[in-house]
Amino acid sequence: MGKKVAIVLSGCGVYDGSEIHESSAVLVHLSREGAQGEFYAPDVEQMHVVDHVKGQPTQEKRNVLVESARIARGNIKDLATLNVKELDALIIPGGFGVAKNLSTWATQGKNCTISKVVEDTLKAFHAAKKPIGMCCISPVLAAKIFPGCELTVGQDKECEKDEDLRNEEDEEVEKDEDSSQHASGETILPDSQELFVTLDNTLPIQAHGL
């Protein structure tokens, strides 16, 4: 029987939720390996809603679980109901929802807080010594919760034009006392001491609507 992997989403759409391409890619690769993906998301209100045409916040209010259900085609569960004993691994795709809805990293950087249900989930998989995969911006969650783990922070060509933007994410992650590494578009970094596997950043570091 194939492995069962929890996929934790943070909404639907790169600027205020999960990055849809990354989420789909996770499913494709799990399927190729004969694994079964199970979607979860916290049942909370989004930090804000971003118009993905204009790249600007709107006055709408949306729920993270409800929006994440778009990617999962409705087959999704409240993250609070996740039972680590029934799953073999955890993957968190990127997207600004990680920094806005799963944590307050987008507005508070190194002083951010992590959603309790997200933190509890990560700690449960870590304590059970089950693999944790983190894409794009999501490694900042591990940096905050598990100081000392090895993570990718990625690179962005647009941000390389601006030194402040280029260094912003690196500095914030390093302040959380992890061992961060630059990554190219094909970099996968397995932590040598922990069961973390992180993929590089494919998003601009500057958060839309902030």
C-alpha positions in Angstrom: 0.0 0.0 0.0 1.3 3.5 -0.9 2.4 6.0 1.6 -0.1 8.6 2.8 1.2 12.2 2.8 -0.4 15.2 4.3 -0.3 18.3 2.1 -1.0 21.5 4.1 -2.4 24.4 2.1 -2.7 28.1 3.0 -5.4 29.3 0.6 -5.6 29.4 -3.1 -3.4 31.7 -5.1 0.2 32.8 -4.9 -0.3 36.2 -3.4 -2.6 35.3 -0.5 -2.6 31.5 -0.3 -0.8 28.4 -1.7 1.1 28.6 -4.9 -1.1 26.5 -7.3 1.6 25.3 -9.6 3.7 24.1 -6.6 0.6 22.4 -5.0 -0.1 20.6 -8.3 3.5 19.6 -8.8 3.5 18.0 -5.3 0.5 15.9 -6.2 2.0 14.8 -9.6 5.3 13.7 -8.0 3.5 11.9 -5.1 1.3 10.1 -7.7 4.4 9.0 -9.7 5.8 7.4 -6.6 2.6 5.7 -5.7 1.9 7.8 -2.7 -1.5 9.3 -1.7 -1.9 12.9 -0.9 -4.3 14.1 1.7 -5.1 17.8 1.8 -5.4 19.8 5.0 -5.8 23.5 5.9 -6.5 25.6 9.0 -10.1 26.8 9.4 -9.2 30.5 9.8 -9.8 33.8 8.1 -7.1 34.9 5.6 -4.9 37.8 6.5 -6.3 39.6 3.5 -7.4 38.9 -0.1 -5.3 40.0 -3.0 -6.7 40.7 -6.5 -4.3 38.6 -8.6 -4.8 40.8 -11.7 -4.0 44.0 -10.0 -1.7 42.6 -7.3 -3.5 44.7 -4.7 -5.6 43.9 -1.6 -9.4 44.0 -1.7 -12.0 44.4 1.0 -13.1 40.8 0.7 -12.9 38.3 3.5 -12.1 34.7 2.8 -11.5 31.5 4.8 -8.2 29.6 4.3 -9.9 26.1 4.5 -12.7 27.1 2.0 -10.2 28.7 -0.4 -7.8 25.7 -0.2 -10.7 23.4 -1.1 -10.5 24.9 -4.6 -7.1 23.2 -5.1 -8.2 20.0 -3.4 -11.5 19.8 -5.4 -13.3 19.8 -2.1 -11.5 16.8 -0.7 -9.9 18.5 2.2 -9.9 18.4 6.0 -9.5 20.9 8.8 -5.9 20.8 9.9 -7.0 20.6 13.5 -8.3 17.0 12.8 -5.0 15.7 11.4 -3.7 12.5 13.1 0.0 12.1 12.6 -0.3 8.4 13.4 -2.3 7.9 10.2 0.2 9.6 7.9 3.7 8.9 6.7 5.0 12.4 5.8 4.1 16.1 5.6 4.5 18.6 2.7 3.8 22.3 2.7 3.8 24.0 -0.7 4.9 27.7 -1.0 2.9 30.8 -1.7 2.5 34.0 0.4 -0.3 32.3 2.3 2.4 30.6 4.3 3.8 33.9 5.4 0.4 35.5 5.9 -2.1 32.8 7.0 0.1 30.1 8.5 2.3 32.6 10.2 2.8 36.4 10.6 6.2 36.3 8.8 5.0 38.6 6.0 4.5 41.5 8.5 6.7 40.6 11.4 9.7 38.8 10.0 11.9 37.1 12.6 9.5 38.2 15.3 6.6 36.3 13.7 4.3 33.9 15.4 3.3 30.5 13.8 -0.3 29.4 13.8 -0.7 27.1 16.8 -2.3 24.3 14.8 0.5 24.6 12.2 3.2 24.5 14.9 1.6 21.6 16.6 1.4 19.7 13.3 5.1 20.3 12.5 6.2 19.3 16.0 4.1 16.2 15.9 5.7 15.0 12.6 9.1 15.9 13.9 8.6 14.1 17.2 7.4 11.0 15.2 10.5 11.2 13.0 8.5 11.4 9.9 9.7 13.4 6.8 8.7 17.0 6.4 8.9 18.6 2.9 8.8 22.4 2.6 8.7 24.4 -0.7 9.6 28.0 -1.5 8.8 30.3 1.5 7.5 27.5 3.8 11.0 26.7 5.3 10.7 29.9 7.4 8.2 27.9 9.5 10.9 25.3 10.4 13.4 28.0 10.9 11.2 29.5 13.6 10.1 26.3 15.3 13.3 24.2 14.9 16.4 26.5 15.2 19.5 24.8 13.8 17.9 22.9 10.9 19.4 23.3 7.4 17.1 25.0 4.9 17.1 26.5 1.5 16.2 30.2 1.1 16.3 30.3 -2.7 17.1 33.1 -5.1 15.0 35.5 -7.2 16.3 37.3 -10.3 14.1 40.3 -9.9 15.1 40.7 -6.3 18.8 40.5 -7.2 18.4 43.9 -8.7 17.7 45.2 -5.2 20.2 44.3 -2.6 17.8 45.0 0.3 15.2 42.7 -1.1 17.7 40.0 -2.1 19.0 39.9 1.5 15.7 40.3 3.3 14.7 36.7 3.5 18.2 35.4 4.1 18.7 37.7 7.0 15.4 36.9 8.6 15.9 33.1 8.3 19.5 33.3 9.6 18.3 35.3 12.6 16.3 32.3 13.6 19.6 30.5 14.0 19.2 27.9 11.3 21.8 27.0 8.7 20.4 28.5 5.5 21.7 28.0 2.0 21.2 29.7 -1.4 19.5 27.5 -3.9 19.0 27.4 -7.6 15.8 26.4 -9.4 16.6 22.7 -9.1 18.0 22.6 -5.6 16.7 20.1 -3.1 18.3 20.2 0.4 17.8 17.2 2.7 18.8 18.2 6.3 21.7 16.0 7.5 20.5 15.8 11.0 16.7 16.1 10.7 14.0 14.7 8.4 13.5 18.0 6.5 13.6 18.3 2.8 13.4 21.9 1.4 13.0 23.3 -2.1 14.2 26.7 -3.3 12.2 29.9 -3.5 10.4 30.5 -6.8 8.5 33.6 -5.7 9.5 37.3 -5.5 10.4 38.1 -1.9 8.4 41.3 -1.8 4.9 40.4 -0.6 2.0 41.8 -2.7 -0.3 44.1 -0.9 2.0 44.9 2.1 
